[in-house]
Each structure stands twice: as C-alpha cells, then as structure tokens.
C-alpha cells in the first residue's frame, strides 16, 4: 500500500484509512497522502474493531474506494456509509475458519464483492483456486504485489558480516508470524538432518510451542528465535537459503519470498494452491517441496547448501525475477490503469450488469 501511495503522489487527493493502535483518531501526512488512523477498540478474530469507519468513509466523499480484503469491517463500513461509487478490491486471501464471524460478516462481504467494479487477485494460481473469487472471475484482474527493498549499502554489509561471525557461514533463514499455517514446526524438525543454523525471525502465539519442538527434535543449538526484527536486509545478505515452509493456502502470496529473492537468495517453498509457488519457481529460483514434509525440506536445504554454483545461479535468477516481474512501478502502473478503466466506465454510465459483461469480454 505504501508503494502504491508513493506512486500516486501528486496525482490527486489520496487518503489511506487504517485501523489505529489506540482509541484516538490520528491524521498524518506521509508520502503525499493523508493517513487517517481511526480509533480502534480491541480486536475480534484478527479484525480490528473500528466503529467510526463508516463515518470516516462518508466524510471523505471519495471518487473511488480501494479496499484490501479480507476485511469484514470495511465491507460493513461501505454498507453503513451508503457508498455507491467506484469500488476496487484487492483480494489478498480467502477468509479461512472464524465461523461465527463469517456468519455475521459474509452478507456484507458478498454484497461488497457483487458491487465491486473490479477485483484484484495477486496471482493466477490463487484466482483459479479461490472459492470466494469463483463467482466473480469475469471482473477479476491479476496484479502481483510489488517489492521495493534496498539491499545495497555499507551498513547492510557490516551487519551481515556480524551475523555470519555470530552464527557461522551456513545460515538458513525463515521469516513470518509464529502461527500454524506457516509450517515452522516442519522446518524445525527438518533441521535435525541439516548441518546449519536456522534463524527464525518473527513473533506469534506459537513461540513457546515451537521452542518446545526445537527441544523435542534435539535442535536447540541449531535454531535461533530472533523475535521481531525491524531491518532484515542484513539477515538476507548473511544467509545461504531462505525457506517458506507454509502448509495451507492461508499463505496466499508470501511476500517475504520476494524480499529474499531481491537479496539474491535461493528460495525453498511449498506446493500450495496459492500464489506462493508462483512467485519463486521450482528449478529456476529455488526448490518447491510438498507441504508438511520435514524430510523434503531437509533434502532441499541440504542440496542447496552442498552446491555453491546452484545457489548462485538460482539466487541471480531470483534477483532478476524479483526486480523485473515484481517491481513496484509495474504494480503501481497496472493498478492506476485499472482505476482509470473503472472511472471511464462510470463516466459512460454503464450499469453494474454491463460493467460485469464488459469485464468478461475484456478478459476473453
């Protein structure tokens, strides 16, 4: 979102409405936009409770609204605000689990999806496998997320050298929230067959359980839990291999893969029905293994650690792919073009049904 806002700087009045981290409203100017942090009163099933969001949306009188989902609160706000203008949705992932919340929220979410002029999916694979997107394929467009990570600089080099001195030259890196679908327990198990150090950056509810798994598998000395890391560039530069061991399509894209690829790291990911294996390509920029397969992860890690030339080749291919195919400028351009397409249709007075038909024809 920040890259998108930066790319639109100077093109008009851009406002970003997000959940704040307190019960007070706050407005800031950043990257040419107004960032409005609405009051938040706790979290329910990972959804911030922001009761003033409908009022904030109505007050903005927007020309076009772009919503990131899953976001039941935004769907409710659009309905309550009575917004009927141009609407674009970026569908980051399906909503999985949370049956009680979905029982209450699904009618608002479905109405928002029906009303949307366009829906952005972040990968072809996720679009084809998503039951939530299936009824709306005719108005879906695939625009992968972009990545903008500066890896060069003396500070990054000094930091990476320090990390190598501390943990040794054979470093396996993984980054993400410590939650079940990330599959970190299988990566920890795999380390029992790998001669290297695993650095795991992130926090989450499964931290104690994962530390227990490291003890159970006898890899306490091989696994370092880094906690929250603000600047990862030095760790990417110091590592030999990056692993994304996710086990469910809740891992819709895996943006950290792009960060690793931009740093020239080969990536090991898993064969999910999502965009994750579409980002880093098996045999080209890394290796794809079956999900929930500790032995498969161990074999893939060992193969890369044993072959310096393969690591170099895949790392270079990954860097080129990340910087060319997933450049933020490309994402920004395609998104702005989509806005212009939607606004042009609205100016022509096309009905919702005709807009959907036009979208289908353009897709065909």
N, C-alpha and C positions, 0 to 999 in steps of 0.2 A: 504494500500500500504506500509505503514511504517513497519508493522509487517512482510509482505511478504519480503521486502528488508532485514530486520534483519535476517529472517530465511534463506536467501540465502547468507548471509555474508560468504566470503571465498570460495564460490563455483564457482567464476568466476568474470568477469568484468561486474558489474551491473551498469547501468546508468538509472536514472529516469529523464525524460524530462517533465517539467511542465511549465505552464504559470507563469511568474514572476509578480511582482506588480509594475514594472517600465519599462521604455524604455531602460534599460540597461541589458545586459546579465550578469548572475552571475553563477558561478560554485562553489559548496561546497562539502566537503567530510562529509558524515553522515551515520552512521550505516553500514559502509563497502561499501558504494556505492558513486558514483558521482551524485550529484543532480544538474541538469542544469536548471536554471530558464531563459527561453527565454524572450526577450523583448516583452512587451505587450503594445498595443496602443489602450486602451479602450475595451469596451465590447459591443457586439451586440446580443440582445436576449439571455442574460446569457452566451454567448460564447466569451471567450477572443480572441482578435484579435492578432495573433502571426504570422506575415508574414515570419519570419525566421525559422519556424518549419520544413518545408521541407528540407532546407539546413542542419539543425541540425541532422535530421534523416539520411540523406545521408552521412553526415560526420562521424556518429557513426559506420557505417558499421556493423550493428548488426547481430548476429547469429539467434536471434529470437526477435520478437517485440510483446509486450503485451499491448493492448490498452484498456483503460477504456472508455466505452460509456454510455450515449450519448455524442458524441464528434465530431461534423462535422468538426472541424478544423483539428483533427487528420486524419480523412478519406481523406480530401483534401491533407494533407501533405504526406500521404502514396502514393497517386496517383502522386503527383508532384515529389516526390523523386524517383519514379520508383522502389519502393521496391517490390521484388518478393519472399522474403524469408519466413520462417515460421512465421505464424501470429496467435496469440491467442487474443480473445476479451473477456473482461468481460462486459456483458450487464447488467448494473445497473438498467436501466428502459427504457421503450419506450419514444420516443420524443412526447410530447403532445403539441398541439397548435402550435404557431410560423409558420403559413402557408407560409409566404414569405420566411423565412429562409429555410424551408423544401423544397420549390420549387427549391431553388438553391443547397441545400446540399444533398438531397436524392439520386441523381445519384451516388455521391461519396460514400455515406454511404452504399448504396446497393452493390456497387462493392466491397467495403471492406468486407462486410458480406459474399458475394459469395466467395471471395478469402480466407477467414479465414480458417485455418486448424481445429480449434476448437472454440466454443463459450461457455463461462461460464455463466450460469444463477445462480442467488443467491438463488433461491427457486424453488421447484417443481411447486408450485401454479402459480408463475409468468410465468414460462416456458409454462405451459398449457394454460394460458390466454393471452399471448402476441401475437398480430398480426404481430409484427416485427420479432419474432422468429419462427413463424409457418412454413415458407418455409425452415428453416434450422435446424429443430429438430433433424435430423439424426446426426448432428455433434455438438450437444449441450451436455454439462455436467453440472450437478448441484453441485456447490461448495459454500455452505453458507459462508458468511463473518465471520471472527473470531473476538473475542473481547479480549482485554488484558488490564484490568483495575485493578489496585491495590487499594483495599478498606481498607486495614488494616493500622494501624499506629496511634500513639498518636495525630498527627496533625489533622487527619480526625475526630477523636473522639472529640477533643476540638472544632473544627469548627462546628460539628453537634450539640453539646450541646449549643453553642452560638446561632445557628439558631433556635433551639427549644425555648430557652428563649425569643427570639425576636418575633417569630410568633406563639408560642403555640405548644401543642403536636399533634394537628390534622392537618397535612400538606398534601395537595395534590400537587404533582409535575408534571409539564409538561415542555418539552424542545423541542425547534425547531425554525426554522425561522418563523417570523410572516408573513405568506403568506396564501392565501386562502385555498389551498388543505390540510393544516394542521388541519383545522376544529376547531381552538381555539375558535371561536365565540360560538360554541355549548357548549363547556366546560364552558365558562364564563356564558352562560345562565343557565347551569346546577347548577352552584354554588348558584343560588337563592334558591335552595331546599336542600342545603348541609350546615351543620354546621361545617365548617372547613375553613382553609386558602389555597387558591390556589397560589402557587409560579410558575410563568411563566418565564422561562429563554430563552432568545433569542432576536434577533432584526430583523427588516424587515419593508417592506413598509406599512404594515397594523397596525403598532403600534398605531397610533392616532385613527384609526377606532376601534380597539379592546378596547382601553381605553374608547372610547365613548360608546361601547357596555356594558362595565362594569358599567358605569354610568346609562345607559338606563335600565339595568336589576336590578339596585339597589344593586350592589355587590362591589362598590368601595372599601369598607373596607375589603372585603374578598379576593381581588385579588391584588397581588403584582407583578408588572412587573420588573424583575430583570435586564433586559438588557443582555449584553454579560457577560457570566460567564466563566472564564478561567478554573477553577477547580470545578467540580460538585460533587466530591465524598462526601463532607460534606453535601450537599443538599440531595443526595440519602440516606445517612445514617440517616438524620433527618426526612425524610418523612415517611408517612404511606402507601401511594398509589401513583403509577405512572400511568399517563394517556397519551395515544397516540390517540387523537380523530380524526385522519385523515379521509377525506371524499372522496378521489379518489385514483386510483391506481398509481398516481404520487408518492405516498408513497410506493415505491417498496419493501422496506425491513424493515425500522425502526430500525436502529442500536441502537438508544437510549434505546429501549426496553431491549437489551442485557446488556447495562450498568446498567439499573435499576435492572434487574434480578440478575446480578453478585453481586449487593449490597444487595440482599435478599428482594427486594420489589415486592409485587404482582402488576401485570400489567393489566390495562384495555385498550383494543384496539378495533378496529372496523373490521367488517366482509367485507374486501375488496378483490377484485380479484388480490391479490398480495401476496408477502411473509409475509406481516405484521402479519396476524393472524396465520401464520405457525410458527412464532418464539415463541410467548407466547401463550400457548394452553388453550383454554376455559375450565374452570373447573379444570385445573391442576395447571397452574402457574398464573392464573388470570381469567379475565372475558372478553368475546368478545360480543360487542353490535352492533346494526345496525349503519351504518354511518349517520351523520347529525341528530342524535336523542338525544336532550338535556335531555329529560325525562329518556331515557335509561341510559345515562351516570350518571345522578343523582342517579338512583336506584342502579346501580352497585357500585358507590362510597360509598353510604350510607350503603350498605350491607357489604362491606369490613371494613368500619370504625366501624361498630357495632359488628364485630366478630373478636376478637383478635386472636383466635385459627385458624380461616380460613386464616387470613393474615399471620400468622406464617407458616402454612402448605404450602400455595402457594408460599410464599417467599422462603422457603427452597427448594421446588421443582424447582423454577425458578433458584435459585443459582446453583443447581446441573446441570440443563439443560444447563445453560449458560457456565459453566466451563468445561463441558464434551462434549456436542454436538457442541459447537461453540468455542472451544479452538483455539487460533491462530495456534498452532502447527499442528492441524489437517488440517486447511485451507492451511497452507504452504506446508505440505506433499502432499496433493492432487493436489495442483497447480504445484509443481515441478514434480510430476509424470506425469502430463499432458504435461508439456514441454518435458520431456524425450520421451513420446509416440509420440509426433509430430515430434521431431528431428529424432527418429528412422525411422519413415515412410519416412521422407525426404531422409534419407541416403539410404533407399531401392529404391529410385527413383520412388515412387508412384506418379501417376498423380493426379491432383485435383479431377477428377471424381472418381478414385479408392480410394482416401483418404476418400471421402464422403461415398462411398459404404462400406468401412471398418468401418467407424464410425457408419454407420447404423447397420451393422452386430454385432458390439460390443454392441451397445445399446440394440438390440434384444436379 
